[in-house]
């Protein structure tokens, strides 16, 4: 059992490359959306 298969992600295949790619895309996409939203709210861009 690897370290990625513990904690929150307690399911088989949690350390597979596909699961890691999907998780990273969701996290980075969410951060990007929050940054764009903050810039548009603060500086009225567009």
CHARMM-style PDB file with segment names, atoms N, HN, CA, C and O in Angstrom:
ATOM      1  N   UNK     1       0.848  -1.182   0.000  1.00  0.00      PROA
ATOM      2  CA  UNK     1       0.000   0.000   0.000  1.00  0.00      PROA
ATOM      3  C   UNK     1       0.892   1.243   0.000  1.00  0.00      PROA
ATOM      4  O   UNK     1       1.793   1.374   0.829  1.00  0.00      PROA
ATOM      5  N   UNK     2       0.634   2.135  -0.922  1.00  0.00      PROA
ATOM      6  HN  UNK     2      -0.098   2.029  -1.595  1.00  0.00      PROA
ATOM      7  CA  UNK     2       1.421   3.362  -0.985  1.00  0.00      PROA
ATOM      8  C   UNK     2       0.813   4.422  -0.069  1.00  0.00      PROA
ATOM      9  O   UNK     2      -0.278   4.240   0.471  1.00  0.00      PROA
ATOM     10  N   UNK     3       1.526   5.517   0.096  1.00  0.00      PROA
ATOM     11  HN  UNK     3       2.413   5.664  -0.342  1.00  0.00      PROA
ATOM     12  CA  UNK     3       1.031   6.604   0.939  1.00  0.00      PROA
ATOM     13  C   UNK     3      -0.188   7.279   0.334  1.00  0.00      PROA
ATOM     14  O   UNK     3      -1.001   7.847   1.063  1.00  0.00      PROA
ATOM     15  N   UNK     4      -0.332   7.227  -1.006  1.00  0.00      PROA
ATOM     16  HN  UNK     4       0.328   6.766  -1.598  1.00  0.00      PROA
ATOM     17  CA  UNK     4      -1.477   7.869  -1.636  1.00  0.00      PROA
ATOM     18  C   UNK     4      -2.758   7.080  -1.427  1.00  0.00      PROA
ATOM     19  O   UNK     4      -3.844   7.602  -1.679  1.00  0.00      PROA
ATOM     20  N   UNK     5      -2.661   5.855  -0.981  1.00  0.00      PROA
ATOM     21  HN  UNK     5      -1.779   5.431  -0.776  1.00  0.00      PROA
ATOM     22  CA  UNK     5      -3.830   5.019  -0.777  1.00  0.00      PROA
ATOM     23  C   UNK     5      -4.300   5.063   0.675  1.00  0.00      PROA
ATOM     24  O   UNK     5      -4.999   4.154   1.122  1.00  0.00      PROA
ATOM     25  N   UNK     6      -3.931   6.092   1.405  1.00  0.00      PROA
ATOM     26  HN  UNK     6      -3.363   6.830   1.042  1.00  0.00      PROA
ATOM     27  CA  UNK     6      -4.332   6.251   2.804  1.00  0.00      PROA
ATOM     28  C   UNK     6      -5.023   7.590   2.969  1.00  0.00      PROA
ATOM     29  O   UNK     6      -5.080   8.387   2.032  1.00  0.00      PROA
ATOM     30  N   UNK     7      -5.534   7.832   4.129  1.00  0.00      PROA
ATOM     31  HN  UNK     7      -5.487   7.185   4.890  1.00  0.00      PROA
ATOM     32  CA  UNK     7      -6.157   9.113   4.425  1.00  0.00      PROA
ATOM     33  C   UNK     7      -7.508   9.240   3.749  1.00  0.00      PROA
ATOM     34  O   UNK     7      -8.353   8.352   3.873  1.00  0.00      PROA
ATOM     35  N   UNK     8      -7.719  10.335   3.036  1.00  0.00      PROA
ATOM     36  HN  UNK     8      -7.033  11.055   2.936  1.00  0.00      PROA
ATOM     37  CA  UNK     8      -9.008  10.600   2.412  1.00  0.00      PROA
ATOM     38  C   UNK     8      -9.277   9.616   1.280  1.00  0.00      PROA
ATOM     39  O   UNK     8     -10.403   9.144   1.121  1.00  0.00      PROA
ATOM     40  N   UNK     9      -8.244   9.304   0.488  1.00  0.00      PROA
ATOM     41  HN  UNK     9      -7.329   9.688   0.617  1.00  0.00      PROA
ATOM     42  CA  UNK     9      -8.433   8.466  -0.699  1.00  0.00      PROA
ATOM     43  C   UNK     9      -8.238   6.992  -0.337  1.00  0.00      PROA
ATOM     44  O   UNK     9      -7.230   6.387  -0.703  1.00  0.00      PROA
ATOM     45  N   UNK    10      -9.198   6.422   0.377  1.00  0.00      PROA
ATOM     46  HN  UNK    10     -10.017   6.913   0.674  1.00  0.00      PROA
ATOM     47  CA  UNK    10      -9.106   5.034   0.821  1.00  0.00      PROA
ATOM     48  C   UNK    10      -9.855   4.125  -0.143  1.00  0.00      PROA
ATOM     49  O   UNK    10     -10.856   3.519   0.239  1.00  0.00      PROA
ATOM     50  N   UNK    11      -9.397   4.019  -1.366  1.00  0.00      PROA
ATOM     51  HN  UNK    11      -8.583   4.511  -1.676  1.00  0.00      PROA
ATOM     52  CA  UNK    11      -9.993   3.087  -2.311  1.00  0.00      PROA
ATOM     53  C   UNK    11      -8.904   2.538  -3.210  1.00  0.00      PROA
ATOM     54  O   UNK    11      -7.857   3.159  -3.392  1.00  0.00      PROA
ATOM     55  N   UNK    12      -9.158   1.383  -3.764  1.00  0.00      PROA
ATOM     56  HN  UNK    12     -10.009   0.878  -3.617  1.00  0.00      PROA
ATOM     57  CA  UNK    12      -8.178   0.766  -4.653  1.00  0.00      PROA
ATOM     58  C   UNK    12      -8.015   1.604  -5.906  1.00  0.00      PROA
ATOM     59  O   UNK    12      -9.001   2.042  -6.498  1.00  0.00      PROA
ATOM     60  N   UNK    13      -6.795   1.826  -6.305  1.00  0.00      PROA
ATOM     61  HN  UNK    13      -5.993   1.471  -5.824  1.00  0.00      PROA
ATOM     62  CA  UNK    13      -6.528   2.630  -7.486  1.00  0.00      PROA
ATOM     63  C   UNK    13      -6.371   4.108  -7.194  1.00  0.00      PROA
ATOM     64  O   UNK    13      -6.300   4.913  -8.123  1.00  0.00      PROA
ATOM     65  N   UNK    14      -6.315   4.481  -5.934  1.00  0.00      PROA
ATOM     66  HN  UNK    14      -6.373   3.827  -5.180  1.00  0.00      PROA
ATOM     67  CA  UNK    14      -6.170   5.894  -5.582  1.00  0.00      PROA
ATOM     68  C   UNK    14      -4.820   6.439  -6.026  1.00  0.00      PROA
ATOM     69  O   UNK    14      -4.668   7.642  -6.237  1.00  0.00      PROA
ATOM     70  N   UNK    15      -3.834   5.542  -6.168  1.00  0.00      PROA
ATOM     71  HN  UNK    15      -3.958   4.565  -5.997  1.00  0.00      PROA
ATOM     72  CA  UNK    15      -2.515   5.995  -6.584  1.00  0.00      PROA
ATOM     73  C   UNK    15      -2.259   5.730  -8.060  1.00  0.00      PROA
ATOM     74  O   UNK    15      -1.111   5.758  -8.503  1.00  0.00      PROA
ATOM     75  N   UNK    16      -3.314   5.473  -8.827  1.00  0.00      PROA
ATOM     76  HN  UNK    16      -4.247   5.450  -8.468  1.00  0.00      PROA
ATOM     77  CA  UNK    16      -3.134   5.253 -10.262  1.00  0.00      PROA
ATOM     78  C   UNK    16      -2.894   6.592 -10.957  1.00  0.00      PROA
ATOM     79  O   UNK    16      -3.378   7.623 -10.490  1.00  0.00      PROA
ATOM     80  N   UNK    17      -2.164   6.588 -12.052  1.00  0.00      PROA
ATOM     81  HN  UNK    17      -1.771   5.751 -12.432  1.00  0.00      PROA
ATOM     82  CA  UNK    17      -1.892   7.845 -12.758  1.00  0.00      PROA
ATOM     83  C   UNK    17      -3.158   8.569 -13.212  1.00  0.00      PROA
ATOM     84  O   UNK    17      -3.202   9.799 -13.197  1.00  0.00      PROA
ATOM     85  N   UNK    18      -4.176   7.832 -13.610  1.00  0.00      PROA
ATOM     86  HN  UNK    18      -4.141   6.832 -13.622  1.00  0.00      PROA
ATOM     87  CA  UNK    18      -5.420   8.474 -14.057  1.00  0.00      PROA
ATOM     88  C   UNK    18      -6.087   9.237 -12.916  1.00  0.00      PROA
ATOM     89  O   UNK    18      -6.548  10.361 -13.111  1.00  0.00      PROA
ATOM     90  N   UNK    19      -6.142   8.640 -11.732  1.00  0.00      PROA
ATOM     91  HN  UNK    19      -5.767   7.727 -11.573  1.00  0.00      PROA
ATOM     92  CA  UNK    19      -6.762   9.307 -10.588  1.00  0.00      PROA
ATOM     93  C   UNK    19      -5.973  10.542 -10.179  1.00  0.00      PROA
ATOM     94  O   UNK    19      -6.556  11.555  -9.792  1.00  0.00      PROA
ATOM     95  N   UNK    20      -4.663  10.461 -10.263  1.00  0.00      PROA
ATOM     96  HN  UNK    20      -4.189   9.638 -10.577  1.00  0.00      PROA
ATOM     97  CA  UNK    20      -3.822  11.602  -9.907  1.00  0.00      PROA
ATOM     98  C   UNK    20      -4.015  12.741 -10.902  1.00  0.00      PROA
ATOM     99  O   UNK    20      -4.091  13.904 -10.505  1.00  0.00      PROA
ATOM    100  N   UNK    21      -4.096  12.416 -12.193  1.00  0.00      PROA
ATOM    101  HN  UNK    21      -4.035  11.471 -12.515  1.00  0.00      PROA
ATOM    102  CA  UNK    21      -4.290  13.444 -13.217  1.00  0.00      PROA
ATOM    103  C   UNK    21      -5.645  14.117 -13.056  1.00  0.00      PROA
ATOM    104  O   UNK    21      -5.733  15.343 -13.125  1.00  0.00      PROA
ATOM    105  N   UNK    22      -6.696  13.346 -12.844  1.00  0.00      PROA
ATOM    106  HN  UNK    22      -6.625  12.350 -12.788  1.00  0.00      PROA
ATOM    107  CA  UNK    22      -8.031  13.919 -12.676  1.00  0.00      PROA
ATOM    108  C   UNK    22      -8.084  14.806 -11.439  1.00  0.00      PROA
ATOM    109  O   UNK    22      -8.652  15.898 -11.486  1.00  0.00      PROA
ATOM    110  N   UNK    23      -7.506  14.355 -10.345  1.00  0.00      PROA
ATOM    111  HN  UNK    23      -7.045  13.468 -10.307  1.00  0.00      PROA
ATOM    112  CA  UNK    23      -7.499  15.152  -9.113  1.00  0.00      PROA
ATOM    113  C   UNK    23      -6.737  16.455  -9.296  1.00  0.00      PROA
ATOM    114  O   UNK    23      -7.188  17.510  -8.850  1.00  0.00      PROA
ATOM    115  N   UNK    24      -5.582  16.387  -9.951  1.00  0.00      PROA
ATOM    116  HN  UNK    24      -5.215  15.530 -10.314  1.00  0.00      PROA
ATOM    117  CA  UNK    24      -4.783  17.601 -10.126  1.00  0.00      PROA
ATOM    118  C   UNK    24      -5.472  18.584 -11.058  1.00  0.00      PROA
ATOM    119  O   UNK    24      -5.391  19.794 -10.843  1.00  0.00      PROA
ATOM    120  N   UNK    25      -6.152  18.087 -12.094  1.00  0.00      PROA
ATOM    121  HN  UNK    25      -6.218  17.105 -12.269  1.00  0.00      PROA
ATOM    122  CA  UNK    25      -6.878  18.988 -12.996  1.00  0.00      PROA
ATOM    123  C   UNK    25      -8.012  19.681 -12.251  1.00  0.00      PROA
ATOM    124  O   UNK    25      -8.222  20.882 -12.423  1.00  0.00      PROA
ATOM    125  N   UNK    26      -8.744  18.937 -11.425  1.00  0.00      PROA
ATOM    126  HN  UNK    26      -8.573  17.962 -11.285  1.00  0.00      PROA
ATOM    127  CA  UNK    26      -9.830  19.542 -10.655  1.00  0.00      PROA
ATOM    128  C   UNK    26      -9.313  20.591  -9.677  1.00  0.00      PROA
ATOM    129  O   UNK    26      -9.900  21.665  -9.555  1.00  0.00      PROA
ATOM    130  N   UNK    27      -8.237  20.295  -8.992  1.00  0.00      PROA
ATOM    131  HN  UNK    27      -7.760  19.421  -9.091  1.00  0.00      PROA
ATOM    132  CA  UNK    27      -7.698  21.231  -8.003  1.00  0.00      PROA
ATOM    133  C   UNK    27      -7.137  22.477  -8.683  1.00  0.00      PROA
ATOM    134  O   UNK    27      -7.449  23.597  -8.278  1.00  0.00      PROA
ATOM    135  N   UNK    28      -6.308  22.288  -9.718  1.00  0.00      PROA
ATOM    136  HN  UNK    28      -6.054  21.378 -10.046  1.00  0.00      PROA
ATOM    137  CA  UNK    28      -5.720  23.447 -10.398  1.00  0.00      PROA
ATOM    138  C   UNK    28      -6.778  24.265 -11.128  1.00  0.00      PROA
ATOM    139  O   UNK    28      -6.683  25.491 -11.181  1.00  0.00      PROA
ATOM    140  N   UNK    29      -7.775  23.605 -11.685  1.00  0.00      PROA
ATOM    141  HN  UNK    29      -7.852  22.609 -11.642  1.00  0.00      PROA
ATOM    142  CA  UNK    29      -8.868  24.330 -12.344  1.00  0.00      PROA
ATOM    143  C   UNK    29      -9.655  25.164 -11.357  1.00  0.00      PROA
ATOM    144  O   UNK    29     -10.023  26.301 -11.654  1.00  0.00      PROA
ATOM    145  N   UNK    30      -9.917  24.607 -10.181  1.00  0.00      PROA
ATOM    146  HN  UNK    30      -9.619  23.684  -9.940  1.00  0.00      PROA
ATOM    147  CA  UNK    30     -10.640  25.358  -9.154  1.00  0.00      PROA
ATOM    148  C   UNK    30      -9.851  26.574  -8.695  1.00  0.00      PROA
ATOM    149  O   UNK    30     -10.416  27.650  -8.501  1.00  0.00      PROA
ATOM    150  N   UNK    31      -8.552  26.403  -8.521  1.00  0.00      PROA
ATOM    151  HN  UNK    31      -8.093  25.529  -8.678  1.00  0.00      PROA
ATOM    152  CA  UNK    31      -7.711  27.529  -8.120  1.00  0.00      PROA
ATOM    153  C   UNK    31      -7.710  28.604  -9.206  1.00  0.00      PROA
ATOM    154  O   UNK    31      -7.789  29.795  -8.907  1.00  0.00      PROA
ATOM    155  N   UNK    32      -7.620  28.179 -10.459  1.00  0.00      PROA
ATOM    156  HN  UNK    32      -7.556  27.211 -10.702  1.00  0.00      PROA
ATOM    157  CA  UNK    32      -7.650  29.142 -11.568  1.00  0.00      PROA
ATOM    158  C   UNK    32      -8.952  29.916 -11.623  1.00  0.00      PROA
ATOM    159  O   UNK    32      -8.946  31.130 -11.828  1.00  0.00      PROA
ATOM    160  N   UNK    33     -10.072  29.226 -11.441  1.00  0.00      PROA
ATOM    161  HN  UNK    33     -10.077  28.240 -11.275  1.00  0.00      PROA
ATOM    162  CA  UNK    33     -11.379  29.892 -11.455  1.00  0.00      PROA
ATOM    163  C   UNK    33     -11.473  30.893 -10.317  1.00  0.00      PROA
ATOM    164  O   UNK    33     -11.990  31.995 -10.505  1.00  0.00      PROA
ATOM    165  N   UNK    34     -10.981  30.528  -9.140  1.00  0.00      PROA
ATOM    166  HN  UNK    34     -10.562  29.633  -8.987  1.00  0.00      PROA
ATOM    167  CA  UNK    34     -11.032  31.456  -8.008  1.00  0.00      PROA
ATOM    168  C   UNK    34     -10.161  32.687  -8.245  1.00  0.00      PROA
ATOM    169  O   UNK    34     -10.548  33.795  -7.875  1.00  0.00      PROA
ATOM    170  N   UNK    35      -8.993  32.508  -8.857  1.00  0.00      PROA
ATOM    171  HN  UNK    35      -8.678  31.608  -9.158  1.00  0.00      PROA
ATOM    172  CA  UNK    35      -8.121  33.653  -9.152  1.00  0.00      PROA
ATOM    173  C   UNK    35      -8.781  34.578 -10.160  1.00  0.00      PROA
ATOM    174  O   UNK    35      -8.776  35.796  -9.982  1.00  0.00      PROA
ATOM    175  N   UNK    36      -9.351  34.008 -11.219  1.00  0.00      PROA
ATOM    176  HN  UNK    36      -9.354  33.018 -11.363  1.00  0.00      PROA
ATOM    177  CA  UNK    36     -10.024  34.839 -12.234  1.00  0.00      PROA
ATOM    178  C   UNK    36     -11.217  35.565 -11.628  1.00  0.00      PROA
ATOM    179  O   UNK    36     -11.434  36.746 -11.899  1.00  0.00      PROA
ATOM    180  N   UNK    37     -11.989  34.857 -10.808  1.00  0.00      PROA
ATOM    181  HN  UNK    37     -11.813  33.898 -10.588  1.00  0.00      PROA
ATOM    182  CA  UNK    37     -13.138  35.491 -10.160  1.00  0.00      PROA
ATOM    183  C   UNK    37     -12.693  36.636  -9.253  1.00  0.00      PROA
ATOM    184  O   UNK    37     -13.322  37.694  -9.234  1.00  0.00      PROA
ATOM    185  N   UNK    38     -11.617  36.430  -8.505  1.00  0.00      PROA
ATOM    186  HN  UNK    38     -11.106  35.570  -8.521  1.00  0.00      PROA
ATOM    187  CA  UNK    38     -11.125  37.472  -7.597  1.00  0.00      PROA
ATOM    188  C   UNK    38     -10.637  38.688  -8.372  1.00  0.00      PROA
ATOM    189  O   UNK    38     -10.916  39.822  -7.984  1.00  0.00      PROA
ATOM    190  N   UNK    39      -9.908  38.463  -9.467  1.00  0.00      PROA
ATOM    191  HN  UNK    39      -9.681  37.542  -9.783  1.00  0.00      PROA
ATOM    192  CA  UNK    39      -9.422  39.589 -10.264  1.00  0.00      PROA
ATOM    193  C   UNK    39     -10.576  40.352 -10.911  1.00  0.00      PROA
ATOM    194  O   UNK    39     -10.563  41.582 -10.956  1.00  0.00      PROA
ATOM    195  N   UNK    40     -11.566  39.628 -11.408  1.00  0.00      PROA
ATOM    196  HN  UNK    40     -11.577  38.629 -11.371  1.00  0.00      PROA
ATOM    197  CA  UNK    40     -12.709  40.305 -12.029  1.00  0.00      PROA
ATOM    198  C   UNK    40     -13.509  41.077 -10.992  1.00  0.00      PROA
ATOM    199  O   UNK    40     -14.022  42.158 -11.282  1.00  0.00      PROA
ATOM    200  N   UNK    41     -13.620  40.529  -9.780  1.00  0.00      PROA
ATOM    201  HN  UNK    41     -13.203  39.651  -9.545  1.00  0.00      PROA
ATOM    202  CA  UNK    41     -14.389  41.229  -8.733  1.00  0.00      PROA
ATOM    203  C   UNK    41     -13.648  42.451  -8.223  1.00  0.00      PROA
ATOM    204  O   UNK    41     -14.264  43.485  -7.962  1.00  0.00      PROA
ATOM    205  N   UNK    42     -12.351  42.350  -8.079  1.00  0.00      PROA
ATOM    206  HN  UNK    42     -11.850  41.511  -8.291  1.00  0.00      PROA
ATOM    207  CA  UNK    42     -11.573  43.427  -7.487  1.00  0.00      PROA
ATOM    208  C   UNK    42     -11.299  44.554  -8.476  1.00  0.00      PROA
ATOM    209  O   UNK    42     -11.316  45.727  -8.102  1.00  0.00      PROA
ATOM    210  N   UNK    43     -11.048  44.208  -9.721  1.00  0.00      PROA
ATOM    211  HN  UNK    43     -11.034  43.256 -10.025  1.00  0.00      PROA
ATOM    212  CA  UNK    43     -10.588  45.210 -10.679  1.00  0.00      PROA
ATOM    213  C   UNK    43     -11.549  45.450 -11.834  1.00  0.00      PROA
ATOM    214  O   UNK    43     -11.237  46.231 -12.733  1.00  0.00      PROA
ATOM    215  N   UNK    44     -12.691  44.811 -11.835  1.00  0.00      PROA
ATOM    216  HN  UNK    44     -12.945  44.176 -11.105  1.00  0.00      PROA
ATOM    217  CA  UNK    44     -13.719  44.953 -12.869  1.00  0.00      PROA
ATOM    218  C   UNK    44     -13.084  44.801 -14.248  1.00  0.00      PROA
ATOM    219  O   UNK    44     -13.146  45.706 -15.080  1.00  0.00      PROA
ATOM    220  N   UNK    45     -12.475  43.642 -14.469  1.00  0.00      PROA
ATOM    221  HN  UNK    45     -12.425  42.907 -13.793  1.00  0.00      PROA
ATOM    222  CA  UNK    45     -11.895  43.348 -15.784  1.00  0.00      PROA
ATOM    223  C   UNK    45     -12.980  42.797 -16.693  1.00  0.00      PROA
ATOM    224  O   UNK    45     -13.715  41.887 -16.310  1.00  0.00      PROA
ATOM    225  N   UNK    46     -13.079  43.337 -17.874  1.00  0.00      PROA
ATOM    226  HN  UNK    46     -12.482  44.076 -18.185  1.00  0.00      PROA
ATOM    227  CA  UNK    46     -14.047  42.825 -18.845  1.00  0.00      PROA
ATOM    228  C   UNK    46     -15.430  43.262 -18.511  1.00  0.00      PROA
ATOM    229  OT1 UNK    46     -16.374  42.921 -19.224  1.00  0.00      PROA
TER     230      UNK     46
END
